[in-house]
């Protein structure tokens, strides 16, 4: 059994190009395309965000590859409008060599300072792995054996949202009320978005 931490990778994105495309679409409403300059997109997008006319943000999208546990992924896929492609436990056989002949689980950050709870969790993961492999050995298919796999199982999911949905995602999933393992992904992801894409996410604060 392998234990890993969650992670993400943002597909290549040029933040200023996104803003320029948003401006070009948005100015259609006012027929003010003649006011477009090399840097006018910053002011335009800031104005529409401040006024709440965020439908224009739906013209552009960003794709992120996320590695997290199955429990977190169940929350991610509740967001709409979206496109998802996720590692399938129906078709992935973790006893195969390409998976290292083992399951991979996500380390729970909330047990790191409590050795007793961590060891109980680890024992449960090892038992789940052993049972999964035993089922496969006696002829169960991966889609049957997966019924014993835990919520902590690592999954890889490719997520594509338009910018408006990413704003909605971050407002919900970076909140102190969000699940700790969701915040473990969402908070650094928000900071990465803010670094890459000007203006759009600046009104979302981390607590």
C-alpha positions as CSV (number, residue, x, y, z in Angstrom):
1,X,0.0,0.0,0.0
2,X,1.2,3.5,-0.9
3,X,0.3,6.6,1.0
4,X,0.5,9.9,-0.8
5,X,-0.6,13.6,-0.4
6,X,-3.1,15.3,-2.6
7,X,-1.9,17.4,-5.5
8,X,-3.0,19.3,-8.6
9,X,-1.7,20.4,-12.0
10,X,-3.3,23.3,-13.9
11,X,-3.3,22.8,-17.6
12,X,-1.4,25.6,-19.5
13,X,-3.3,28.9,-19.2
14,X,-2.5,32.5,-20.2
15,X,-4.5,34.7,-17.8
16,X,-4.3,37.8,-19.8
17,X,-5.4,36.1,-23.0
18,X,-8.5,34.8,-21.1
19,X,-9.3,38.3,-19.9
20,X,-8.9,39.7,-23.5
21,X,-11.3,37.1,-24.8
22,X,-13.8,37.8,-22.1
23,X,-13.6,41.6,-22.9
24,X,-14.1,40.9,-26.6
25,X,-17.2,38.9,-25.9
26,X,-18.5,41.3,-23.2
27,X,-18.1,44.5,-25.2
28,X,-20.5,43.0,-27.8
29,X,-23.3,43.9,-25.3
30,X,-22.4,47.6,-25.6
31,X,-20.9,47.6,-29.1
32,X,-17.9,49.2,-27.6
33,X,-15.3,47.0,-29.3
34,X,-13.6,50.2,-30.5
35,X,-12.5,50.8,-26.9
36,X,-10.3,47.7,-26.7
37,X,-6.7,48.4,-26.1
38,X,-3.7,46.3,-25.1
39,X,-4.5,46.6,-21.4
40,X,-8.2,47.5,-21.3
41,X,-9.3,44.0,-20.4
42,X,-8.1,44.4,-16.8
43,X,-10.4,47.4,-16.2
44,X,-13.3,45.8,-18.2
45,X,-13.2,42.5,-16.3
46,X,-12.8,44.2,-13.0
47,X,-15.9,46.3,-13.7
48,X,-18.1,43.4,-14.7
49,X,-17.0,41.4,-11.7
50,X,-17.7,44.3,-9.4
51,X,-21.2,44.8,-10.9
52,X,-22.0,41.1,-10.7
53,X,-22.5,40.5,-14.4
54,X,-20.5,37.3,-14.2
55,X,-22.2,35.5,-17.1
56,X,-19.5,36.9,-19.3
57,X,-16.9,34.8,-17.4
58,X,-18.6,31.7,-18.7
59,X,-17.0,32.2,-22.1
60,X,-13.6,31.0,-20.9
61,X,-12.6,27.8,-19.0
62,X,-9.6,26.3,-17.2
63,X,-8.8,22.6,-16.8
64,X,-7.1,21.1,-13.7
65,X,-5.9,17.6,-13.0
66,X,-6.5,16.8,-9.3
67,X,-5.2,13.9,-7.2
68,X,-7.3,13.5,-4.1
69,X,-9.3,10.8,-2.3
70,X,-12.6,9.4,-3.5
71,X,-14.5,11.3,-0.8
72,X,-13.2,14.7,-2.0
73,X,-13.9,13.7,-5.6
74,X,-17.5,13.0,-4.7
75,X,-17.9,16.6,-3.6
76,X,-16.0,18.0,-6.7
77,X,-18.4,16.3,-9.2
78,X,-21.4,18.0,-7.7
79,X,-20.4,21.2,-9.4
80,X,-22.1,22.3,-12.6
81,X,-21.6,23.3,-15.4
82,X,-18.5,21.0,-15.8
83,X,-16.7,18.3,-17.6
84,X,-15.1,15.5,-15.6
85,X,-12.8,12.5,-16.5
86,X,-12.0,10.3,-13.5
87,X,-9.9,7.3,-12.8
88,X,-12.4,4.3,-12.8
89,X,-12.4,1.7,-10.2
90,X,-14.5,-0.5,-12.5
91,X,-11.7,-0.8,-15.1
92,X,-8.5,-0.2,-13.1
93,X,-7.2,-3.4,-11.5
94,X,-4.8,-2.3,-8.8
95,X,-3.2,-5.7,-8.6
96,X,-1.6,-5.0,-12.0
97,X,2.0,-3.9,-12.2
98,X,1.2,-0.5,-13.7
99,X,-0.4,0.3,-10.3
100,X,2.6,-1.2,-8.4
101,X,0.5,-4.2,-7.4
102,X,-0.9,-2.1,-4.6
103,X,-3.6,0.4,-3.8
104,X,-2.7,4.1,-3.2
105,X,-4.5,6.1,-0.5
106,X,-4.4,9.8,0.4
107,X,-2.9,10.6,3.7
108,X,-5.6,12.2,6.0
109,X,-4.1,15.5,7.3
110,X,-6.4,15.6,10.3
111,X,-4.7,12.5,11.8
112,X,-1.1,13.6,11.4
113,X,-0.8,14.8,15.0
114,X,-2.7,11.9,16.5
115,X,-0.7,8.7,16.2
116,X,-3.4,6.5,17.6
117,X,-6.0,7.6,15.1
118,X,-3.5,7.5,12.3
119,X,-2.6,3.9,13.1
120,X,-6.2,2.8,13.2
121,X,-6.8,4.5,9.8
122,X,-3.7,2.8,8.4
123,X,-4.7,-0.6,9.7
124,X,-8.1,-0.2,8.1
125,X,-6.5,0.8,4.7
126,X,-4.3,-2.3,4.8
127,X,-7.2,-4.5,5.6
128,X,-9.2,-3.0,2.7
129,X,-6.3,-3.6,0.4
130,X,-5.9,-7.2,1.5
131,X,-9.6,-8.0,1.1
132,X,-9.6,-6.3,-2.3
133,X,-6.7,-8.5,-3.5
134,X,-8.2,-11.6,-2.0
135,X,-11.5,-11.0,-3.9
136,X,-9.6,-10.6,-7.2
137,X,-7.6,-13.7,-6.5
138,X,-10.7,-15.9,-6.1
139,X,-12.2,-14.6,-9.3
140,X,-14.0,-11.3,-8.5
141,X,-13.8,-8.7,-11.2
142,X,-12.4,-5.2,-10.4
143,X,-15.8,-3.7,-10.5
144,X,-17.0,-6.3,-8.0
145,X,-13.9,-6.1,-5.7
146,X,-14.0,-2.3,-5.6
147,X,-16.9,-2.5,-3.2
148,X,-14.4,-2.9,-0.3
149,X,-12.2,0.0,-1.4
150,X,-12.1,3.0,1.1
151,X,-13.0,6.6,0.7
152,X,-9.3,7.3,1.2
153,X,-8.5,5.6,-2.1
154,X,-6.5,7.9,-4.3
155,X,-8.2,9.0,-7.5
156,X,-7.2,11.2,-10.4
157,X,-9.8,13.5,-11.9
158,X,-9.5,16.0,-14.7
159,X,-11.9,18.9,-14.1
160,X,-12.9,21.6,-16.5
161,X,-15.0,24.6,-15.4
162,X,-15.7,27.9,-16.9
163,X,-14.4,30.8,-14.8
164,X,-17.7,31.6,-13.2
165,X,-18.0,28.0,-12.0
166,X,-14.4,28.1,-10.7
167,X,-15.4,31.2,-8.7
168,X,-18.4,29.3,-7.3
169,X,-16.2,26.3,-6.5
170,X,-13.7,28.4,-4.6
171,X,-16.3,30.3,-2.6
172,X,-17.7,27.1,-1.3
173,X,-14.7,24.8,-1.1
174,X,-12.2,27.2,0.6
175,X,-14.7,28.2,3.3
176,X,-13.8,27.2,6.8
177,X,-17.0,25.1,6.8
178,X,-15.7,23.0,3.9
179,X,-14.2,19.5,4.6
180,X,-10.5,19.8,5.7
181,X,-9.3,17.6,2.9
182,X,-11.3,19.6,0.4
183,X,-9.6,22.8,1.7
184,X,-6.3,21.1,1.5
185,X,-6.7,21.1,-2.3
186,X,-9.0,24.1,-2.9
187,X,-7.0,26.7,-0.9
188,X,-3.6,26.3,-2.7
189,X,-5.5,25.9,-6.0
190,X,-7.2,29.3,-5.4
191,X,-3.8,30.9,-4.8
192,X,-2.5,29.4,-8.0
193,X,-5.5,30.7,-9.9
194,X,-5.0,34.2,-8.4
195,X,-1.4,34.1,-9.5
196,X,-2.2,33.1,-13.1
197,X,-5.4,35.0,-13.8
198,X,-5.7,38.7,-12.9
199,X,-8.8,40.2,-11.3
200,X,-11.3,37.4,-11.6
201,X,-10.6,35.7,-8.3
202,X,-9.3,38.6,-6.3
203,X,-12.5,39.0,-4.3
204,X,-12.2,35.6,-2.7
205,X,-10.3,35.6,0.6
206,X,-8.9,32.6,2.4
207,X,-9.6,32.3,6.2
